[in-house]
């Protein structure tokens, strides 16, 4: 299995994919950091002004130092998860795009082992991505927190948010592998993944907001069913009144990730590759 994993990592390392995605993500990370910096300034210095009574508790929760630190130390999660999902897609569909899949399965007839190796290799890539972004976030986030007078905040809740962010990276990489096995076309799977991620998130937020107005705030609990929203819930650092608890977001996302990996294995074992 270790040789298979090394082979999968070698395939990615010898293509332009990884550094192209890094070049795309870097400016997006910077833009997100600037936005979160401004948001931290507003919250830390209490520049919200008067807020409705029903929102006061939520504002107090996100104003806590742990919440501010967790937000900065997990900066760029939304777009980073999209990137690791695309990496997972490419790890699978690259075989079909470059027409090497037949050779791969002739060399290793046990298809389940190949898919597990792809999952493990994608997990390694996701962890490397997470470590890189987390290191940058810790440096930049600490500077911002000191600048606004909050302090670095190295408490347990903050590290929990950082660790859960790493878990989200892993699970979204598995989503990518699952989607790549469903749609063999690299372009088709990539476009579908982007549309589902961005369109699904925006659409879900819109529908939930409209439904909450009509049926009540309990509808907000349904955000757990949307993987990208469940991911964001995991890294808040504190439980926000009116929203599901962080552990629920993690539990739902783990379920999605396990199902995606299982689907990938079953489809690859049964599907004709000719």
C-alpha positions as CSV (number, residue, x, y, z in Angstrom):
1,X,0.0,0.0,0.0
2,X,2.8,2.4,0.8
3,X,4.2,2.0,-2.7
4,X,0.8,2.8,-4.2
5,X,0.5,5.9,-2.1
6,X,4.0,7.1,-3.1
7,X,3.0,6.4,-6.8
8,X,-0.1,8.5,-6.4
9,X,1.8,11.4,-4.8
10,X,4.4,11.1,-7.6
11,X,1.7,11.5,-10.3
12,X,0.6,14.7,-8.7
13,X,4.1,16.0,-8.0
14,X,5.1,15.6,-11.6
15,X,2.3,17.6,-13.0
16,X,1.6,21.4,-12.9
17,X,-1.6,20.9,-10.9
18,X,-0.3,21.6,-7.4
19,X,1.5,24.8,-8.1
20,X,-1.1,26.2,-10.4
21,X,-3.7,25.7,-7.6
22,X,-1.3,27.3,-5.1
23,X,-0.9,30.3,-7.4
24,X,-4.6,30.7,-7.7
25,X,-5.3,30.3,-4.0
26,X,-2.6,32.6,-2.7
27,X,-4.2,36.0,-3.8
28,X,-7.6,34.7,-2.7
29,X,-6.2,33.9,0.7
30,X,-4.8,37.4,0.9
31,X,-8.1,39.0,0.0
32,X,-9.9,36.9,2.6
33,X,-7.4,37.9,5.2
34,X,-7.9,41.6,4.5
35,X,-11.7,41.1,4.8
36,X,-11.3,39.2,8.1
37,X,-8.9,41.8,9.4
38,X,-11.5,44.5,8.8
39,X,-14.2,42.3,10.4
40,X,-12.0,41.8,13.5
41,X,-11.4,45.5,13.8
42,X,-15.2,46.1,13.8
43,X,-16.0,43.4,16.3
44,X,-13.0,43.9,18.7
45,X,-13.5,47.6,18.9
46,X,-17.3,47.3,19.2
47,X,-18.2,49.3,16.1
48,X,-21.4,47.5,15.3
49,X,-23.5,50.1,17.0
50,X,-27.0,49.2,18.2
51,X,-28.2,45.7,17.1
52,X,-31.6,44.2,17.5
53,X,-32.2,42.4,20.8
54,X,-32.6,39.0,19.1
55,X,-29.1,39.4,17.6
56,X,-27.4,40.7,20.7
57,X,-26.4,37.3,22.0
58,X,-25.0,36.2,18.7
59,X,-23.0,39.4,18.4
60,X,-21.6,38.9,21.9
61,X,-20.6,35.3,21.1
62,X,-18.7,36.2,17.9
63,X,-17.0,39.1,19.8
64,X,-15.4,36.8,22.2
65,X,-11.5,36.6,21.9
66,X,-11.7,32.9,21.2
67,X,-14.1,33.5,18.3
68,X,-12.0,36.3,16.8
69,X,-8.8,34.2,17.0
70,X,-10.5,31.1,15.6
71,X,-11.8,33.1,12.6
72,X,-8.3,34.4,11.8
73,X,-6.4,31.2,12.4
74,X,-8.8,29.4,10.0
75,X,-8.8,32.2,7.5
76,X,-9.5,31.2,3.9
77,X,-11.3,28.0,4.7
78,X,-14.2,28.4,2.3
79,X,-11.9,28.7,-0.8
80,X,-9.3,26.2,0.5
81,X,-11.9,23.5,0.9
82,X,-12.9,24.1,-2.8
83,X,-9.2,23.7,-3.7
84,X,-8.7,20.4,-1.9
85,X,-12.0,19.1,-3.3
86,X,-10.6,19.9,-6.8
87,X,-7.3,18.1,-5.9
88,X,-9.3,15.0,-5.0
89,X,-11.2,15.2,-8.3
90,X,-7.9,15.6,-10.3
91,X,-6.2,12.6,-8.5
92,X,-8.9,10.4,-9.8
93,X,-9.9,11.9,-13.2
94,X,-6.2,12.5,-14.1
95,X,-5.9,8.8,-14.7
96,X,-8.7,9.0,-17.3
97,X,-7.5,12.3,-18.8
98,X,-4.0,11.0,-19.4
99,X,-5.3,7.5,-20.3
100,X,-3.1,5.8,-17.6
101,X,-6.0,4.1,-15.7
102,X,-5.8,0.9,-17.7
103,X,-2.0,0.6,-16.9
104,X,-2.7,1.4,-13.2
105,X,-5.3,-1.4,-12.9
106,X,-3.2,-3.9,-14.8
107,X,-0.3,-3.2,-12.5
108,X,-2.5,-3.4,-9.4
109,X,-5.6,-5.5,-10.2
110,X,-7.0,-4.9,-6.7
111,X,-9.1,-1.8,-7.5
112,X,-10.0,-1.2,-3.8
113,X,-6.3,-0.9,-3.0
114,X,-5.9,1.7,-5.8
115,X,-8.8,3.8,-4.6
116,X,-7.6,3.6,-1.0
117,X,-4.2,4.7,-2.1
118,X,-5.8,7.7,-3.9
119,X,-7.7,8.6,-0.8
120,X,-4.6,8.4,1.3
121,X,-2.6,10.4,-1.2
122,X,-5.3,13.0,-1.4
123,X,-5.4,13.1,2.4
124,X,-1.7,13.8,2.5
125,X,-2.1,16.6,0.0
126,X,-5.0,18.1,2.0
127,X,-2.9,18.0,5.2
128,X,0.0,19.7,3.5
129,X,-2.4,22.4,2.2
130,X,-3.8,22.7,5.7
131,X,-0.4,23.0,7.4
132,X,0.7,25.6,4.9
133,X,-2.4,27.8,5.3
134,X,-2.5,27.3,9.1
135,X,1.1,28.4,9.4
136,X,0.4,31.6,7.4
137,X,-2.8,32.2,9.3
138,X,-1.1,31.9,12.7
139,X,1.5,34.4,11.8
140,X,-0.9,36.9,10.2
141,X,-3.7,36.3,12.7
142,X,-1.4,36.8,15.7
143,X,-0.2,40.1,14.3
144,X,-3.8,41.3,13.7
145,X,-5.0,40.2,17.1
146,X,-2.1,42.0,18.8
147,X,-2.8,45.1,16.7
148,X,-6.5,45.3,17.8
149,X,-5.6,44.7,21.4
150,X,-7.0,41.2,21.9
151,X,-3.9,39.1,22.2
152,X,-2.9,35.9,20.5
153,X,-5.4,33.7,22.3
154,X,-3.8,30.2,22.4
155,X,-6.6,28.6,24.4
156,X,-8.1,25.1,23.9
157,X,-11.1,26.3,22.0
158,X,-8.9,28.0,19.4
159,X,-6.8,25.0,18.8
160,X,-9.9,22.9,18.6
161,X,-11.1,25.1,15.8
162,X,-7.8,24.8,14.0
163,X,-7.8,21.0,14.4
164,X,-11.4,20.8,13.1
165,X,-10.4,22.9,10.2
166,X,-7.8,20.2,9.3
167,X,-10.5,17.6,9.6
168,X,-12.6,19.6,7.1
169,X,-9.7,19.7,4.6
170,X,-9.4,15.9,4.8
171,X,-13.1,15.3,4.4
172,X,-13.5,17.6,1.4
173,X,-10.6,15.9,-0.3
174,X,-12.6,12.7,0.1
175,X,-15.6,14.4,-1.4
176,X,-13.4,15.2,-4.4
177,X,-12.3,11.6,-4.8
178,X,-16.0,10.5,-4.6
179,X,-17.0,13.0,-7.3
180,X,-14.1,12.1,-9.5
181,X,-15.2,8.4,-9.5
182,X,-18.8,9.5,-10.4
183,X,-17.8,11.7,-13.3
184,X,-14.8,10.5,-15.2
185,X,-14.3,13.6,-17.3
186,X,-11.8,15.9,-15.6
187,X,-13.4,19.1,-17.0
188,X,-16.9,17.8,-16.3
189,X,-16.1,16.8,-12.7
190,X,-14.2,20.0,-12.0
191,X,-17.0,22.2,-13.3
192,X,-19.7,20.2,-11.5
193,X,-17.7,20.4,-8.3
194,X,-17.3,24.1,-8.5
195,X,-21.0,24.7,-9.3
196,X,-22.2,22.4,-6.6
197,X,-19.9,24.0,-4.0
198,X,-20.4,27.7,-4.8
199,X,-24.0,27.4,-6.2
200,X,-25.0,25.0,-3.4
201,X,-23.7,27.3,-0.7
202,X,-25.2,30.5,-2.1
203,X,-28.5,28.7,-2.9
204,X,-28.7,27.1,0.6
205,X,-28.1,30.4,2.3
206,X,-30.8,32.1,0.3
207,X,-33.4,29.4,0.8
208,X,-32.6,29.1,4.5
209,X,-32.9,32.8,5.1
210,X,-36.2,33.0,3.3
211,X,-37.5,29.9,5.1
212,X,-36.4,31.3,8.5
213,X,-38.4,34.5,7.9
214,X,-41.5,32.4,7.1
215,X,-41.2,29.5,9.5
216,X,-39.0,30.7,12.3
217,X,-35.3,30.6,13.4
218,X,-35.4,26.8,13.9
219,X,-34.9,26.5,10.1
220,X,-31.3,27.6,10.6
221,X,-30.5,24.2,12.1
222,X,-31.0,22.8,8.6
223,X,-27.7,24.3,7.6
224,X,-26.1,21.2,8.9
225,X,-27.3,19.4,5.8
226,X,-25.1,21.6,3.6
227,X,-21.5,20.4,3.8
228,X,-19.9,23.8,3.2
229,X,-22.0,25.4,5.9
230,X,-21.3,22.5,8.3
231,X,-17.6,23.1,7.7
232,X,-17.9,26.8,8.6
233,X,-19.8,25.9,11.7
234,X,-17.0,23.6,12.9
235,X,-14.5,26.4,13.2
236,X,-16.4,29.2,15.0
237,X,-14.4,28.6,18.2
238,X,-17.5,29.2,20.3
239,X,-21.1,28.0,20.1
240,X,-23.2,30.8,18.6
241,X,-26.8,31.2,20.0
242,X,-29.4,30.3,17.4
243,X,-27.1,28.0,15.5
244,X,-26.4,24.3,15.8
245,X,-23.4,23.2,18.0
246,X,-20.0,22.8,16.5
247,X,-19.8,19.1,17.2
248,X,-22.9,18.6,15.1
249,X,-21.3,20.2,12.1
250,X,-18.3,17.9,12.5
251,X,-20.4,14.8,12.9
252,X,-22.4,15.5,9.7
253,X,-19.3,16.3,7.7
254,X,-17.6,13.0,8.9
255,X,-20.7,11.1,7.7
256,X,-20.6,12.8,4.3
257,X,-16.8,12.1,4.0
258,X,-17.1,8.4,4.9
259,X,-20.0,7.9,2.4
260,X,-18.0,9.7,-0.3
261,X,-15.0,7.5,0.2
262,X,-17.2,4.3,0.2
263,X,-19.0,5.4,-3.0
264,X,-15.7,5.9,-4.6
265,X,-14.4,2.4,-3.7
266,X,-17.7,0.7,-4.8
267,X,-17.9,2.5,-8.1
268,X,-14.3,2.0,-9.1
269,X,-14.5,-1.7,-8.3
270,X,-17.6,-2.3,-10.5
271,X,-17.2,0.2,-13.4
272,X,-15.7,-0.9,-16.7
273,X,-12.6,1.2,-17.4
274,X,-12.2,0.4,-21.1
